[in-house]
Amino acid sequence: MSKPKVFEKPVGVKDYLPLAVTKLRQIERSVLTCMEGWGYEQIITPTLEYYDTVGVASSTSDQRLFKLLNNRGTTLVLRSDMTAPIARVVASLLRSREFPLRLSYHASVFRAFENEAGRDAEFFQAGVELVGDSSAEADAEVIALAIASLQAAGVKRFRIAVGHVGFLNGLLEELLPGRESDQSKLKDYLLNRDHVGYRDELKRLGLRECVQRELEGLLRLRGGREICEQAIELSTNETARQSVGHLRQIWDALEAYGVSAHVLIDLTMIGDFSYYTGMTFEGYASDLGFPVVAGGRYDNLLQQFGRSAPATGFAIKTTRVLELVGEESEPQRRILIGYNNAGRRLAFAEANRLRESGAKVVTALLEAPGVHHGDEPVTSGDRQPAAAGVEQIDRKVRRLPDGESVSYGGQVYGVFLPFFEEEAAEKGAAL
């Protein structure tokens, strides 16, 4: 393998330039503020975790974990999600806290992919975990919060597909009793959204016509609350029927939240069935082929850390949201303050005042009256309205007209404020 060039980086990772970072941070703040408004407290966990604890408990398959050895020979992993690390914290540092716990986060996560199109090895997530509440109300809360968070992030058009692992488990156990291998194959096709492969597998299994018809009918179970009524007629299995009843309760709560227009029930949508234990959901934006949010119920995870408790949650991929909403086309207008040696004190004082009010201010030692800095002239552009707070400037300094748009150092500034005082020697000569 050839040595990488100095400007190359590993496959699956990205550099984010200033405009993209500005927008990404705005998305993060908006989403976390939304979550805080619903009573969720932010938590931060380490980037590195032990493979034998968090790594094994993670929903990420072993071959997609980034592993490394520390100086003692212990295998570590870069976190591949935030749910398992939070479960570790809930079972240890937060062990004395009563349930339910509402926790939120924003962090980068890492997953190893073999050059798969559209797959990032490192990406950012914001999400929540609601721990200690097994009710349909808790599931509805995290779905409603996921919708509110997407809206806060600026995603305008999306749909949330909600399913239930228990329904499919019960239906397959009823129609294919004792055939675990065949059940797993059918689940894999549904998990990968490969409906053609699912139908082909049904034909290969040589099922009775009525059984094949019922399993093919599963693919049509997508819609509103009426899908629950159709699903009840499809199975007499108790697990399947209880799962449908749970979905009905979730739907009724989402209607009360006023967000059911964003939701459809999709009983082919099962999530990772080895990890999720109940309700699962994914959110798709109209302009992106990958889900921007995913979540569900995972009632068996915390017992791996010694504190058994039901839990539900979701994660929004904020880097995918960035692809949807785009970078800032025009950053917040900045102010350039030019000064000479005599005007430096006043210039710095004014820059500090403006920064305290929230303005973005750059200061530069320039020359007057030509306003040059070496070979870097400050050139006027179109006149712009003055930035907030600029009109309060002390008028003792000599100024160019307010509101000039100027270019300096390859950047455009909405306002240029000159602070050019006469040097002491010049004042003495004038006298």
Secondary structure, DSSP 4 states (H G I P E B T S, - for coil): -PPPPTT---TT-----HHHHHHHHHHHHHHHHHHHHTTPEE----SEEEIIIIIHHSSS-GGGS-EEE-TTS-EEEE-S-SHHHHHHHHHTTTTTSPSPEEEEEEEEEE---SS-TT--SEEEEEEEEEES--SHHHHHHHHHHHHHHHHHHT--SEEEEEEEHHHHHHHHHHHSTT-HHHHHHHHHHHHTT-HHHHHHHHHHTT--HHHHHHHHHGGG-EESTHHHHHHHHH---HHHHHHHHHHHHHHHHHHHHT-GGGEEEETT----TTT--SEEEEEEETT-SSEEEEEEE-TTSGGGGT----EEEEEEEHHHHHHHH---SSPPPEEEEEE-TTTHHHHHHHHHHHHHTT-EEEEEE--TTT-EETTEE-EEEEE-PPPTTGGGS-TTS--PPTTEEEEETTEEESEEEEE-PPPHHHHHHH-
